[in-house]
Amino acid sequence: TKDIPVANFIMHEIHCSRNIEVCRYCSESIPKSEMKNHMESEHGQVTCKCRMKIERSLLKDHEASACPLRPALCQYCDLQLAFSKLQDHEIYCGARTERCGGCGRNIMMKDLKEHPQVCG
């Protein structure tokens, strides 16, 4: 919205009411001639690979932070897998052992970060 001189306000109001529409979903002011495109490109329903139906404009955020199939890295082996499988994988992967070069004991992967403080 811009400041409009009082003398031009009525003309501006008429122009806006004829040519501009407020989107009922996002409250953006859209030229009436572009409303159909706006609705399809922003608010049209799409189906994510996880089979969830979602507004097109929200898909990128969903894929990045909420989708159960988004890629995730195991903190122990750096394997990339679906986020929904990460917890089970990390329970298994964190329980694997690696021999400590200092004390020679087999240490679980999940304890390797803290091990140097108690090694020996």
RAGICOR-V937669 format. One record per backbone hydrogen bond with DSSP energy under -0.5 kcal/mol. CO is the residue of the C=O (numbers start at 0). NH is the residue of the N-H. E is the energy in kcal/mol with one decimal. If there is no record, write none. Layout:
BEGIN
co=CO nh=NH e=E
co=CO nh=NH e=E
END
This chain:
BEGIN
co=4 nh=7 e=-1.2
co=4 nh=8 e=-0.8
co=5 nh=8 e=-1.0
co=5 nh=9 e=-0.6
co=7 nh=11 e=-2.5
co=8 nh=12 e=-2.9
co=9 nh=13 e=-2.2
co=10 nh=14 e=-2.4
co=11 nh=15 e=-2.9
co=12 nh=16 e=-2.5
co=13 nh=17 e=-1.6
co=14 nh=18 e=-2.2
co=15 nh=19 e=-3.2
co=18 nh=31 e=-3.3
co=20 nh=22 e=-0.6
co=20 nh=29 e=-3.3
co=22 nh=26 e=-1.8
co=27 nh=22 e=-2.9
co=27 nh=29 e=-0.6
co=29 nh=20 e=-3.0
co=30 nh=33 e=-2.0
co=30 nh=34 e=-0.7
co=31 nh=34 e=-0.9
co=33 nh=37 e=-2.7
co=34 nh=38 e=-2.8
co=35 nh=39 e=-2.1
co=36 nh=40 e=-3.1
co=37 nh=41 e=-2.6
co=37 nh=42 e=-0.8
co=38 nh=42 e=-1.2
co=38 nh=43 e=-0.5
co=39 nh=43 e=-0.6
co=41 nh=56 e=-2.3
co=43 nh=55 e=-2.6
co=45 nh=47 e=-0.6
co=45 nh=53 e=-2.7
co=47 nh=50 e=-2.4
co=51 nh=47 e=-2.8
co=53 nh=45 e=-2.8
co=54 nh=57 e=-1.7
co=54 nh=58 e=-0.7
co=55 nh=58 e=-1.0
co=57 nh=61 e=-2.3
co=58 nh=62 e=-3.1
co=59 nh=63 e=-1.8
co=60 nh=64 e=-2.4
co=61 nh=65 e=-2.2
co=61 nh=66 e=-3.1
co=66 nh=69 e=-1.6
co=67 nh=83 e=-2.7
co=69 nh=82 e=-2.3
co=71 nh=80 e=-2.7
co=73 nh=77 e=-1.8
co=78 nh=73 e=-2.4
co=80 nh=71 e=-2.3
co=81 nh=84 e=-2.0
co=81 nh=85 e=-0.6
co=82 nh=85 e=-1.2
co=82 nh=86 e=-0.6
co=84 nh=88 e=-2.0
co=85 nh=89 e=-3.0
co=86 nh=90 e=-2.0
co=87 nh=91 e=-1.9
co=88 nh=92 e=-3.6
co=89 nh=93 e=-2.7
co=90 nh=94 e=-0.7
co=91 nh=94 e=-0.8
co=92 nh=95 e=-1.1
co=93 nh=109 e=-2.4
co=95 nh=108 e=-3.1
co=97 nh=106 e=-2.8
co=99 nh=103 e=-1.7
co=104 nh=99 e=-2.7
co=104 nh=106 e=-0.6
co=106 nh=97 e=-2.4
co=107 nh=110 e=-1.9
co=107 nh=111 e=-0.6
co=108 nh=111 e=-1.0
co=110 nh=114 e=-1.6
co=111 nh=115 e=-0.7
co=113 nh=116 e=-1.3
co=113 nh=117 e=-0.6
co=114 nh=117 e=-1.7
co=114 nh=118 e=-1.4
END
